[in-house]
Amino acid sequence: MVGPYSADLGEILSLWSTLPFIGMLLSIALLPLFAPKFWHNHFGKVSVFWALVVSIPLLSIYKGVALHDFLEIIIADYLPFIIILVALYTVSGNILLRGTLLGTPGVNTCILAIGTALASWMGTTGASMLLIRPFLRANSHRKNRTFMVVFFIFLVSNIGGSLTPLGDPPLFLGFLRGVPFFWTFKLLPHMMTAVVILLTAYFLMDSYYYRKEKVKEMPVDKKKEPFGIEGIHNLFFLAGIIGAVLMSGMVKLGEVKILGVETAVQDLIRDVLLLVIAVLSMMTTRKEIREGNGFTWFPMKEVAILFIGIFLTMMPCLKILQAGEKGELAFVIRAVREPYHYFWVTGILSAFLDNAPTYLTFFTSLLGRFHPGVGGQEAIIRLMNEHALFLEAVSAGAVFFGANTYIGNAPNFMVRSIAEETGTRMPSFFGYMLKYSIPLLIPVFVIITLLFYS
């Protein structure tokens, strides 16, 4: 048995160490369905339980190595992830879009298209939090709203974020490692293929339900209100968030160690700026604006609590993957050879694991496969010039497949929670997959594979 101070935990761990992560996923999937009251009152305890199930044995056996890896995933991944979510959630929640919008198929399709376009520039979280409440208000008179929110998750919370590093965390990681800011515009044909198919499917489905519900005119309880934006100064805070994120990718100020974890100084400055922006947004925005938005902290609280459990329990999975051919998932790494392999394997893993480290794992494997021994930026430039299709496949898979499950991307959870708060019934974890993402998204991804990766 390898000693407790071995340098790489991913080379030691067996697949049994991934069972707590599976338990966490099954809890999220099944408890809201079979024990909804228990889940609503105790989901935090469930998250803590699975975190302890994975951390206590690993800390007992591997001591300092395991402690470092747990601290690394909290300090380097979880906290920045939550901080940027808090900033975007707060600032977007302090912007109130007023105006009478009647949720017709045409209006709804336009909102989804606008949100999809915004997602690459203000992040999938920012675009989702800005538009989900107006979208729900516009359709408050409609009976069938579940499918609307699902398509919102597909397009605004995921696929729309594929054009720039601001859109989704995996692309931002690529940017940090030297992929040019506008390189991801290579994914525009892939994104437009998915968007056109899904918007068409949405319009047809919404038109069917609109006729079935016999919605003919403005509901009597809806007063006509001119369009306007309240809390407009928060748009400057939103620009500040984008600027802080860009700064952390463009400026190099060295590194410091926090509890033994190397952390870039510019990343610390970014996180402080994001927290300051969130506080200033709350202090400078009238309470009435948040009330008009139906703003509560519960969706953010739910994401923060559940994702600490997800991040901690998935640590063994990520370490095994990152060990490459030296880990227990070596058969996966060896089997991934063609562009369509990278698209599907990166995508499927991203749907259940954090898509950022999954992207990084296969990004790194591409550099090692095609340009072994070539240093840093030169290897990345050669990869983009000589094997661009492979990097496109990894990038598209990491972003697109996040729409396949509630945990595939953080905005998915937040949108679902906000929808349920406003009275829209959302499907269970497996219901979402079986009724919506598998029958609707998988055929789209097959078409993208045939068009771009075959």
C-alpha positions in Angstrom: 0.0 0.0 0.0 1.3 3.4 -0.9 2.1 5.6 2.1 -0.1 8.4 3.3 2.3 11.1 2.1 2.4 10.0 -1.6 2.6 12.9 -4.0 -0.4 12.2 -6.1 -3.6 11.0 -4.6 -5.2 10.4 -8.0 -2.8 7.6 -8.7 -3.6 5.8 -5.5 -7.4 6.0 -5.1 -9.7 3.3 -6.2 -13.1 3.7 -7.9 -14.6 2.9 -4.5 -13.7 6.4 -3.4 -16.2 7.8 -5.8 -19.2 6.2 -4.0 -19.9 9.2 -1.8 -20.2 11.4 -4.9 -22.7 8.9 -6.3 -24.5 9.0 -3.0 -24.6 12.8 -3.1 -26.0 12.7 -6.7 -28.6 10.1 -5.8 -29.7 12.2 -2.7 -30.2 15.2 -5.0 -32.1 13.1 -7.4 -34.3 10.9 -5.2 -34.9 12.7 -1.9 -36.9 15.6 -3.4 -39.0 13.1 -5.2 -39.7 10.6 -2.4 -39.1 12.7 0.8 -39.7 16.3 -0.3 -40.4 17.7 3.2 -37.4 16.0 4.7 -35.2 17.3 1.8 -36.5 20.9 2.0 -35.7 21.0 5.7 -32.5 19.0 5.9 -30.7 19.2 2.5 -27.8 20.9 4.3 -27.4 18.0 6.6 -27.4 15.6 3.7 -24.7 17.6 2.0 -22.6 17.6 5.2 -23.2 13.9 5.7 -21.7 12.9 2.3 -18.9 15.4 2.7 -17.9 13.7 6.0 -18.3 10.2 4.4 -15.7 11.1 1.9 -13.4 13.3 3.9 -13.0 11.3 7.2 -11.6 8.1 5.7 -9.3 9.9 3.2 -8.0 12.2 5.9 -7.5 9.2 8.3 -5.5 7.2 5.7 -3.7 9.9 3.6 -3.5 12.7 6.2 -1.6 15.7 4.8 -2.0 14.8 1.2 -5.7 14.4 1.4 -6.0 17.6 3.5 -4.1 19.5 0.9 -6.3 18.2 -1.9 -9.5 19.1 0.0 -8.2 22.5 0.9 -7.2 23.0 -2.7 -10.7 22.2 -4.1 -12.2 24.6 -1.5 -9.8 27.5 -1.9 -9.0 27.3 -5.6 -12.3 26.0 -6.9 -15.3 26.3 -4.6 -14.8 29.7 -3.0 -14.1 31.6 -6.3 -17.0 29.7 -7.8 -19.4 30.8 -5.0 -18.0 34.4 -4.9 -18.7 35.1 -8.6 -22.1 33.5 -8.3 -22.9 35.7 -5.3 -21.8 38.8 -7.2 -23.8 38.0 -10.3 -26.8 36.8 -8.4 -26.8 40.0 -6.2 -26.2 42.5 -9.0 -28.7 40.9 -11.4 -31.3 40.6 -8.7 -31.0 44.4 -8.1 -31.9 45.1 -11.7 -35.7 45.2 -12.2 -37.0 45.0 -15.8 -40.5 46.6 -15.7 -43.0 46.6 -18.5 -46.0 44.5 -19.5 -44.9 41.5 -21.5 -47.4 38.9 -22.5 -45.9 35.5 -22.8 -46.8 34.5 -26.3 -44.7 32.0 -28.3 -43.1 34.9 -30.2 -42.3 37.0 -27.2 -40.9 34.0 -25.2 -38.8 32.9 -28.1 -37.3 36.4 -28.4 -36.5 36.5 -24.7 -34.7 33.1 -25.0 -32.8 34.4 -28.0 -31.8 37.6 -26.2 -30.7 35.7 -23.1 -28.7 33.3 -25.2 -26.9 36.2 -26.9 -26.2 37.9 -23.6 -24.8 34.7 -21.9 -21.4 34.8 -23.6 -20.8 38.4 -22.5 -22.2 38.5 -19.0 -21.9 34.8 -18.1 -24.6 32.2 -18.1 -25.3 33.0 -14.4 -25.6 36.8 -15.1 -27.9 36.4 -18.1 -30.0 33.7 -16.2 -30.4 35.8 -13.1 -31.2 39.0 -15.1 -33.9 37.4 -17.3 -35.5 34.5 -15.4 -37.8 36.6 -13.3 -39.1 38.8 -16.1 -39.5 35.6 -18.2 -41.6 34.0 -15.4 -43.6 37.2 -14.8 -44.5 37.4 -18.5 -45.8 33.8 -18.3 -47.5 34.0 -14.9 -50.9 33.6 -16.6 -49.8 30.4 -18.5 -50.7 27.0 -17.2 -47.8 25.0 -18.8 -44.6 26.7 -17.8 -42.3 23.8 -16.9 -41.0 23.3 -20.4 -40.3 27.0 -20.8 -37.9 27.0 -17.8 -36.3 23.9 -19.1 -35.5 25.5 -22.5 -34.3 28.6 -20.6 -31.8 26.3 -18.8 -30.8 24.7 -22.1 -30.1 28.0 -23.9 -29.5 30.9 -21.5 -27.9 28.9 -18.6 -25.6 26.8 -20.8 -25.3 26.8 -24.6 -25.4 30.6 -24.8 -22.1 30.8 -22.9 -20.0 29.2 -25.5 -18.5 32.1 -27.4 -16.2 33.9 -24.9 -14.2 33.1 -21.8 -16.8 35.2 -19.9 -19.6 32.9 -20.8 -18.6 29.7 -18.9 -15.8 28.7 -16.4 -14.2 26.0 -18.6 -13.5 28.6 -21.4 -12.2 31.0 -18.8 -9.7 28.3 -17.7 -8.5 28.0 -21.3 -8.2 31.8 -21.5 -6.0 31.8 -18.3 -3.8 29.2 -19.9 -3.2 31.1 -23.1 -6.2 30.5 -25.4 -6.9 33.9 -27.1 -10.1 35.6 -25.9 -11.9 35.4 -29.3 -10.6 31.9 -30.3 -13.8 30.4 -28.9 -15.8 32.2 -31.6 -14.8 29.1 -33.6 -17.7 27.5 -31.7 -20.3 29.9 -33.3 -21.4 27.4 -36.0 -21.8 24.7 -33.3 -23.7 27.1 -31.0 -26.0 28.4 -33.8 -26.8 24.9 -34.9 -28.0 24.0 -31.4 -29.7 27.4 -30.9 -31.7 27.2 -34.1 -32.9 23.7 -33.5 -33.8 24.3 -29.9 -35.5 27.7 -30.5 -37.5 26.1 -33.3 -38.5 23.2 -31.1 -39.4 25.6 -28.3 -41.6 27.8 -30.6 -43.5 24.8 -31.9 -44.0 23.4 -28.4 -45.1 26.8 -27.0 -47.4 27.4 -29.9 -49.1 24.0 -29.2 -49.6 24.8 -25.6 -50.7 28.4 -26.3 -53.5 27.2 -28.6 -54.4 24.4 -26.1 -54.7 26.9 -23.3 -56.7 29.2 -25.5 -54.7 32.3 -24.4 -56.3 35.1 -26.4 -55.8 38.4 -24.6 -54.2 40.2 -21.8 -55.3 38.8 -18.4 -57.6 41.1 -16.5 -55.2 41.2 -13.5 -52.3 42.4 -15.8 -52.2 46.2 -16.0 -50.3 47.6 -19.0 -47.0 49.0 -17.9 -44.4 50.8 -20.0 -41.0 49.2 -20.4 -38.3 50.5 -18.0 -35.3 49.5 -16.0 -34.9 50.2 -12.3 -31.6 49.8 -10.5 -29.9 50.7 -13.8 -26.8 51.7 -12.0 -26.2 48.0 -11.3 -25.3 47.7 -15.0 -22.1 49.5 -14.1 -21.5 47.0 -11.3 -22.2 44.2 -13.9 -19.5 45.8 -16.1 -17.2 45.8 -13.0 -17.7 42.1 -12.5 -16.7 41.5 -16.1 -13.7 43.8 -15.7 -12.6 42.0 -12.5 -12.8 38.6 -14.2 -10.9 39.8 -17.3 -8.2 41.4 -15.1 -7.6 38.1 -13.3 -6.9 36.5 -16.7 -4.7 39.2 -18.1 -2.6 40.4 -15.2 0.1 38.3 -13.5 1.0 39.4 -10.0 2.6 36.3 -8.6 1.3 33.8 -6.1 0.9 33.4 -2.4 0.1 30.3 -0.3 -3.1 30.1 1.7 -3.1 27.1 4.0 -0.5 25.5 1.7 -2.5 26.1 -1.4 -0.9 28.3 -4.1 -3.2 31.1 -5.1 -2.6 33.8 -7.7 -2.6 37.3 -6.2 -4.7 38.6 -9.1 -7.4 36.0 -8.3 -7.5 37.2 -4.7 -7.9 40.8 -5.8 -10.7 39.6 -8.2 -12.6 37.9 -5.4 -12.3 40.9 -3.1 -13.5 43.2 -5.9 -16.5 40.9 -6.6 -17.5 40.9 -2.9 -17.1 44.7 -2.7 -19.3 45.0 -5.8 -22.0 42.8 -4.3 -22.0 44.8 -1.1 -22.2 48.1 -2.9 -25.0 46.8 -5.1 -27.0 45.9 -2.0 -26.3 49.2 -0.3 -27.1 51.4 -3.3 -30.3 49.7 -4.5 -33.7 50.3 -3.0 -35.3 47.4 -1.2 -38.5 47.9 -3.3 -36.5 46.9 -6.4 -35.6 43.5 -4.9 -39.1 43.1 -3.7 -40.4 43.8 -7.3 -38.0 41.0 -8.5 -39.2 38.6 -5.8 -35.5 38.5 -4.7 -34.7 36.0 -1.9 -31.4 34.5 -0.8 -32.7 30.9 -0.8 -31.6 29.9 -4.3 -28.1 31.2 -3.6 -28.1 29.4 -0.2 -29.2 26.2 -1.8 -26.5 26.3 -4.4 -23.8 27.1 -1.8 -24.8 24.3 0.6 -25.3 21.6 -2.0 -22.2 22.5 -4.1 -19.9 22.3 -1.1 -21.0 18.7 -0.8 -20.7 18.1 -4.5 -17.2 19.7 -4.7 -15.8 17.7 -1.7 -17.3 14.4 -2.8 -16.2 14.8 -6.4 -12.6 15.4 -5.4 -11.6 11.7 -5.7 -13.3 11.6 -9.1 -11.4 14.6 -10.4 -8.0 13.4 -8.9 -8.4 10.0 -10.6 -9.3 11.6 -13.9 -6.3 14.0 -13.6 -4.0 11.1 -12.9 -4.6 10.2 -16.6 -3.2 6.8 -17.5 -1.8 6.3 -14.0 -5.3 6.4 -12.4 -8.2 3.9 -12.2 -9.9 5.7 -15.1 -7.0 5.1 -17.5 -9.2 3.1 -19.8 -11.3 6.3 -20.3 -8.3 8.4 -21.2 -6.9 5.7 -23.5 -10.2 5.3 -25.3 -10.6 9.0 -26.2 -8.8 9.4 -29.5 -11.1 11.1 -32.1 -12.6 14.6 -31.9 -16.1 13.1 -31.4 -14.7 11.1 -28.5 -13.5 14.2 -26.8 -16.8 16.0 -27.4 -18.9 13.2 -25.9 -16.6 12.1 -23.0 -15.8 15.6 -21.9 -19.5 16.4 -22.2 -20.9 13.4 -20.3 -18.4 13.9 -17.5 -19.1 17.6 -17.4 -22.8 16.9 -17.0 -22.1 15.2 -13.6 -18.8 16.6 -12.5 -17.6 20.2 -12.4 -17.1 21.1 -16.1 -14.1 23.4 -15.4 -11.6 20.7 -14.2 -13.1 18.2 -16.6 -12.2 20.6 -19.5 -8.8 21.2 -18.0 -8.1 17.4 -17.7 -8.8 16.8 -21.4 -7.2 20.1 -22.5 -4.0 19.0 -20.7 -4.3 15.5 -22.2 -4.4 17.0 -25.7 -1.2 19.0 -25.1 0.5 15.8 -23.8 -0.7 13.7 -26.7 0.1 16.0 -29.6 3.0 18.1 -28.3 4.9 16.2 -25.6 7.9 18.0 -24.2 6.8 21.3 -25.8 6.6 24.1 -23.3 3.6 26.2 -22.2 2.4 28.8 -24.7 4.1 27.3 -27.7 2.3 24.0 -27.2 -1.0 25.8 -26.9 -0.4 27.8 -30.1 0.6 24.6 -32.0 -2.5 22.8 -30.6 -4.8 25.6 -31.9 -3.1 25.7 -35.3 -2.6 22.0 -36.0 -5.3 20.3 -34.0 -8.0 23.0 -33.5 -10.8 20.5 -34.0 -9.9 18.6 -30.9 -9.8 21.7 -28.7 -13.1 22.8 -30.2 -14.6 19.4 -29.3 -13.4 19.7 -25.6 -14.7 23.3 -25.4 -18.1 22.6 -26.9 -18.6 19.4 -24.8 -17.7 21.1 -21.5 -20.2 23.9 -22.2 -23.1 22.3 -24.0 -23.5 19.1 -21.9 -23.9 21.2 -18.7 -27.6 21.5 -19.8 -28.1 17.7 -19.4 -28.5 17.7 -15.6 -29.4 20.2 -12.8 -25.8 19.9 -11.5 -24.2 20.4 -14.9 -23.9 24.1 -14.3 -24.7 26.3 -11.3 -27.3 28.5 -13.0 -29.4 25.4 -13.6 -30.0 24.9 -9.9 -30.6 28.6 -9.3 -33.1 28.9 -12.2 -35.0 25.8 -11.0 -35.1 27.2 -7.4 -36.4 30.6 -8.5 -39.0 28.9 -10.8 -40.3 26.8 -7.9 -40.4 29.8 -5.6 -42.8 31.5 -8.1 -45.1 28.5 -8.4 -43.7 26.7 -11.5 -43.5 23.0 -10.9 -40.1 21.6 -12.0 -39.2 18.0 -12.8 -37.1 15.9 -10.5 -33.4 15.2 -11.2 -34.2 12.1 -13.3 -37.4 13.6 -14.6 -35.5 16.5 -16.1 -33.1 14.1 -17.8 -35.7 11.4 -19.0 -38.4 13.8 -20.1 -36.4 16.7 -21.4 -32.6 16.7 -21.7 -32.1 13.2 -23.2 -34.9 13.3 -25.8 -34.3 17.0 -26.7 -30.6 17.6 -26.3 -29.0 14.3 -27.2 -30.4 14.4 -30.8 -29.0 17.9 -31.1 -25.6 16.8 -30.0 -25.7 13.9 -32.4 -26.4 16.4 -35.3 -23.5 18.5 -34.1 -21.2 15.4 -34.0 -22.2 14.5 -37.6 -21.8 18.1 -38.9 -18.5 19.0 -37.2 -16.7 16.0 -35.7 -17.4 13.0 -38.0 
